[in-house]
Amino acid sequence: MIKIFKRLSFKELGVMLTAIILIIASVWVELKVPGYMSEITQLLQNPQVKVSDIYDPGSKMIGLSVIGLILSILVVFLSARLAASFASELRRDVFDSVMDYSTAELQDFSIPSLLTRTTNDIVQIQMFLAMGLQIIVRGPMMALMAVGKISTKNVEWLWVTFAALALMLTTIIILLSFVLPKQKLVQGLTDRLNRIMRESLSGMRVIRAYNAEDYQTDKFSEANQELTGINLFIYRSMSIMNPLMMMVSNGLTLGVYWVGAYLISAAVFQEKIVLFSDMIVFSSYGMQVVIGFMMMTMIFIILPRTMVSARRVTEVLDTNSSLIYPSQALQEIDQGSLIFKDVSFAYPDAAKPVLEKISFQVEPGQTLAFIGSTGSGKSSLINLIPRLFDVTKGDIILNGHSIKDYPRQRLNEIIGYVPQRSVLFSGTIQSNIDFGDSSQSPLDEAAIWEAIDIAQAKDFVSEKEEQLNSHVAQNGTNFSGGQKQRLAIARAIARKPQIIIFDDSFSALDYQTDRKLRQILLEKTKEMTKIIVGQRISTIMDADQIIVIEKGQIVGKGSHKELLETNKVYQEIAYSQLNKEELDNGK
């Protein structure tokens, strides 16, 4: 927890120091008031006293109360400003860290957990700064200064105060021994609840199609009830604090007056007046001591969750991407060449590699295609090219250099990537096509329309009333699957990369659109090296080189005609989709 607060800037530390000074001044002012109350009490015992005699101590009491109010308002303002500023910077740092993560780190944390850490956990830290600063400083200061004030008074009253504090602290320790372990579970259960909620929302169509609403509801209810149960236990346990504090404070007042009654009864007349005045003052200071300790106990209510939240946020900030990129640019030898040299790859903590001894070469401008059964490792292989993961063994040579030698921005300029699941961002069609930075940025309308035309998306884009300025909902939910794929393809083409990767990116297209798109890609992007992962033979049969993947290994390599004659795996896939005449004619 201390580690995360080391991120406070000098300006924020200055605001914190100012707030602490104001809190100490506020406590000092509040503890001066009972002294004037004692003075007024003594004056009232004198039959000769005039109303004007009370004006001086009374006006000082009012003045100190107003000053205390102003100081408290300033402390609240500074604490809130400090907490909001630090939370904003912390949220930005977490976001920046997550944006640098590789796919491996994202999988380690999970998306629901990262969302909780970025929102709920940082809010906990913000609340601790806003409230805790006042509690941590004001509570101990008030208790210590009040004890210092009453320590010179009557010993009997002091013992009554210590007895009240002992009762209060014993109860608090017992309560916290039950509550603290439960507090540590809350954030993890919040992650679980968010994960189920996100899963339910993203899979709503499937849930309804399979009449699985009750199953998903039961799963959510179970997680919700577990979280609710722990929260109820915590808050019910801590709710005992309020009546306890009332009992202690009222008991302390009663105890002080009870002891005072005996002391005053045993004293002579002049001493009775002094004792009565001291009893009023002692009662006020005793209440300040109790309030001080009450404030300190509030720390233990918010501290455990804050410590857990701080640890979780620190984990995100301390985790560095497993992918290291150099900063110095390279002198590239080729423009679009790619070589796999005996590449093997295994996912973190996997028992066996998903790819073994993969070797091939593709020349600039050629079309390379991969095909294989589901789970054969095609997408895993493709993910290695843009360095979504690093190879376990071997090397990948891009334009004469290892891909590990390229700065991230340059690597992303060279490689265009269209993933299996088309992703569109909320905004407009134009903002989605002209997305990010590339060697072509910023794109003009002519370049955007050219990319849209090549991707066979011009027909539905031009039909829209606002065309390029047409609204795109989050994740492109206002477009069909085929339309989303074509817009994603257009986005990659518009960057004019040297190598463009299509990871099963034609699956939602009809056969006619698929063929037109591949034909126009061949004509208008001759300089680009095209890498296609496909499930349909018709999508890949025109490629210069086709590689057949089976169980993470290359089991066939060659042209469509060569593989159709010699490769059994390719034959099985091909004849399951097209007849002999269609395969021979390349349709």
Secondary structure in CASP SS format (residue, H / E / C, confidence):
PFRMAT SS
TARGET T0000
AUTHOR 0000-0000-0000
METHOD secondary structure of the structure
MODEL  1
M C 1.00
I H 1.00
K H 1.00
I H 1.00
F H 1.00
K C 1.00
R C 1.00
L C 1.00
S C 1.00
F H 1.00
K H 1.00
E H 1.00
L H 1.00
G H 1.00
V H 1.00
M H 1.00
L H 1.00
T H 1.00
A H 1.00
I H 1.00
I H 1.00
L H 1.00
I H 1.00
I H 1.00
A H 1.00
S H 1.00
V H 1.00
W H 1.00
V H 1.00
E H 1.00
L H 1.00
K H 1.00
V H 1.00
P H 1.00
G H 1.00
Y H 1.00
M H 1.00
S H 1.00
E H 1.00
I H 1.00
T H 1.00
Q H 1.00
L H 1.00
L H 1.00
Q C 1.00
N C 1.00
P C 1.00
Q C 1.00
V C 1.00
K C 1.00
V H 1.00
S H 1.00
D H 1.00
I H 1.00
Y H 1.00
D H 1.00
P H 1.00
G H 1.00
S H 1.00
K H 1.00
M H 1.00
I H 1.00
G H 1.00
L H 1.00
S H 1.00
V H 1.00
I H 1.00
G H 1.00
L H 1.00
I H 1.00
L H 1.00
S H 1.00
I H 1.00
L H 1.00
V H 1.00
V H 1.00
F H 1.00
L H 1.00
S H 1.00
A H 1.00
R H 1.00
L H 1.00
A H 1.00
A H 1.00
S H 1.00
F H 1.00
A H 1.00
S H 1.00
E H 1.00
L H 1.00
R H 1.00
R H 1.00
D H 1.00
V H 1.00
F H 1.00
D H 1.00
S H 1.00
V H 1.00
M H 1.00
D H 1.00
Y C 1.00
S C 1.00
T H 1.00
A H 1.00
E H 1.00
L H 1.00
Q H 1.00
D H 1.00
F H 1.00
S C 1.00
I H 1.00
P H 1.00
S H 1.00
L H 1.00
L H 1.00
T H 1.00
R H 1.00
T H 1.00
T H 1.00
N H 1.00
D H 1.00
I H 1.00
V H 1.00
Q H 1.00
I H 1.00
Q H 1.00
M H 1.00
F H 1.00
L H 1.00
A H 1.00
M H 1.00
G H 1.00
L H 1.00
Q H 1.00
I H 1.00
I H 1.00
V H 1.00
R H 1.00
G H 1.00
P H 1.00
M H 1.00
M H 1.00
A H 1.00
L H 1.00
M H 1.00
A H 1.00
V H 1.00
G H 1.00
K H 1.00
I H 1.00
S C 1.00
T C 1.00
K C 1.00
N C 1.00
V H 1.00
E H 1.00
W H 1.00
L H 1.00
W H 1.00
V H 1.00
T H 1.00
F H 1.00
A H 1.00
A H 1.00
L H 1.00
A H 1.00
L H 1.00
M H 1.00
L H 1.00
T H 1.00
T H 1.00
I H 1.00
I H 1.00
I H 1.00
L H 1.00
L H 1.00
S H 1.00
F H 1.00
V H 1.00
L H 1.00
P H 1.00
K H 1.00
Q H 1.00
K C 1.00
L C 1.00
V H 1.00
Q H 1.00
G H 1.00
L H 1.00
T H 1.00
D H 1.00
R H 1.00
L H 1.00
N H 1.00
R H 1.00
I H 1.00
M H 1.00
R H 1.00
E H 1.00
S H 1.00
L H 1.00
S H 1.00
G C 1.00
M H 1.00
R H 1.00
V H 1.00
I H 1.00
R H 1.00
A H 1.00
Y C 1.00
N C 1.00
A C 1.00
E H 1.00
D H 1.00
Y H 1.00
Q H 1.00
T H 1.00
D H 1.00
K H 1.00
F H 1.00
S H 1.00
E H 1.00
A H 1.00
N H 1.00
Q H 1.00
E H 1.00
L H 1.00
T H 1.00
G H 1.00
I H 1.00
N H 1.00
L H 1.00
F H 1.00
I H 1.00
Y H 1.00
R H 1.00
S H 1.00
M H 1.00
S H 1.00
I C 1.00
M H 1.00
N H 1.00
P H 1.00
L H 1.00
M H 1.00
M H 1.00
M H 1.00
V H 1.00
S H 1.00
N H 1.00
G H 1.00
L H 1.00
T H 1.00
L H 1.00
G H 1.00
V H 1.00
Y H 1.00
W H 1.00
V H 1.00
G H 1.00
A H 1.00
Y H 1.00
L H 1.00
I H 1.00
S H 1.00
A H 1.00
A C 1.00
V C 1.00
F H 1.00
Q H 1.00
E H 1.00
K H 1.00
I H 1.00
V H 1.00
L H 1.00
F H 1.00
S H 1.00
D H 1.00
M H 1.00
I H 1.00
V H 1.00
F H 1.00
S H 1.00
S H 1.00
Y H 1.00
G H 1.00
M H 1.00
Q H 1.00
V H 1.00
V H 1.00
I H 1.00
G H 1.00
F H 1.00
M H 1.00
M H 1.00
M H 1.00
T H 1.00
M H 1.00
I H 1.00
F H 1.00
I H 1.00
I H 1.00
L H 1.00
P H 1.00
R H 1.00
T H 1.00
M H 1.00
V H 1.00
S H 1.00
A H 1.00
R H 1.00
R H 1.00
V H 1.00
T H 1.00
E H 1.00
V H 1.00
L H 1.00
D H 1.00
T C 1.00
N C 1.00
S C 1.00
S C 1.00
L C 1.00
I C 1.00
Y C 1.00
P C 1.00
S C 1.00
Q C 1.00
A C 1.00
L C 1.00
Q C 1.00
E C 1.00
I C 1.00
D C 1.00
Q C 1.00
G C 1.00
S C 1.00
L E 1.00
I E 1.00
F E 1.00
K E 1.00
D E 1.00
V E 1.00
S E 1.00
F E 1.00
A C 1.00
Y C 1.00
P C 1.00
D C 1.00
A C 1.00
A C 1.00
K C 1.00
P C 1.00
V C 1.00
L E 1.00
E E 1.00
K E 1.00
I E 1.00
S E 1.00
F E 1.00
Q E 1.00
V E 1.00
E C 1.00
P C 1.00
G C 1.00
Q C 1.00
T E 1.00
L E 1.00
A E 1.00
F E 1.00
I E 1.00
G E 1.00
S C 1.00
T C 1.00
G C 1.00
S C 1.00
G C 1.00
K H 1.00
S H 1.00
S H 1.00
L H 1.00
I H 1.00
N H 1.00
L H 1.00
I C 1.00
P C 1.00
R C 1.00
L C 1.00
F C 1.00
D C 1.00
V C 1.00
T C 1.00
K E 1.00
G E 1.00
D E 1.00
I E 1.00
I E 1.00
L E 1.00
N C 1.00
G C 1.00
H E 1.00
S E 1.00
I H 1.00
K H 1.00
D H 1.00
Y C 1.00
P C 1.00
R H 1.00
Q H 1.00
R H 1.00
L H 1.00
N H 1.00
E H 1.00
I H 1.00
I E 1.00
G E 1.00
Y E 1.00
V E 1.00
P C 1.00
Q C 1.00
R C 1.00
S C 1.00
V C 1.00
L C 1.00
F C 1.00
S C 1.00
G E 1.00
T E 1.00
I H 1.00
Q H 1.00
S H 1.00
N H 1.00
I H 1.00
D C 1.00
F C 1.00
G C 1.00
D C 1.00
S C 1.00
S C 1.00
Q C 1.00
S C 1.00
P C 1.00
L C 1.00
D C 1.00
E H 1.00
A H 1.00
A H 1.00
I H 1.00
W H 1.00
E H 1.00
A H 1.00
I H 1.00
D H 1.00
I H 1.00
A C 1.00
Q C 1.00
A C 1.00
K H 1.00
D H 1.00
F H 1.00
V H 1.00
S H 1.00
E H 1.00
K C 1.00
E C 1.00
E C 1.00
Q H 1.00
L H 1.00
N H 1.00
S C 1.00
H E 1.00
V E 1.00
A C 1.00
Q H 1.00
N H 1.00
G H 1.00
T C 1.00
N C 1.00
F C 1.00
S C 1.00
G H 1.00
G H 1.00
Q H 1.00
K H 1.00
Q H 1.00
R H 1.00
L H 1.00
A H 1.00
I H 1.00
A H 1.00
R H 1.00
A H 1.00
I H 1.00
A H 1.00
R C 1.00
K C 1.00
P C 1.00
Q C 1.00
I E 1.00
I E 1.00
I E 1.00
F E 1.00
D E 1.00
D C 1.00
S C 1.00
F C 1.00
S C 1.00
A C 1.00
L C 1.00
D C 1.00
Y H 1.00
Q H 1.00
T H 1.00
D H 1.00
R H 1.00
K H 1.00
L H 1.00
R H 1.00
Q H 1.00
I H 1.00
L H 1.00
L H 1.00
E H 1.00
K H 1.00
T C 1.00
K C 1.00
E C 1.00
M C 1.00
T E 1.00
K E 1.00
I E 1.00
I E 1.00
V E 1.00
G C 1.00
Q C 1.00
R C 1.00
I H 1.00
S H 1.00
T H 1.00
I H 1.00
M C 1.00
D C 1.00
A C 1.00
D C 1.00
Q E 1.00
I E 1.00
I E 1.00
V E 1.00
I E 1.00
E E 1.00
K C 1.00
G C 1.00
Q E 1.00
I E 1.00
V E 1.00
G E 1.00
K E 1.00
G E 1.00
S C 1.00
H H 1.00
K H 1.00
E H 1.00
L H 1.00
L H 1.00
E H 1.00
T H 1.00
N C 1.00
K H 1.00
V H 1.00
Y H 1.00
Q H 1.00
E H 1.00
I H 1.00
A H 1.00
Y H 1.00
S H 1.00
Q H 1.00
L C 1.00
N C 1.00
K H 1.00
E H 1.00
E H 1.00
L H 1.00
D H 1.00
N H 1.00
G C 1.00
K C 1.00
END
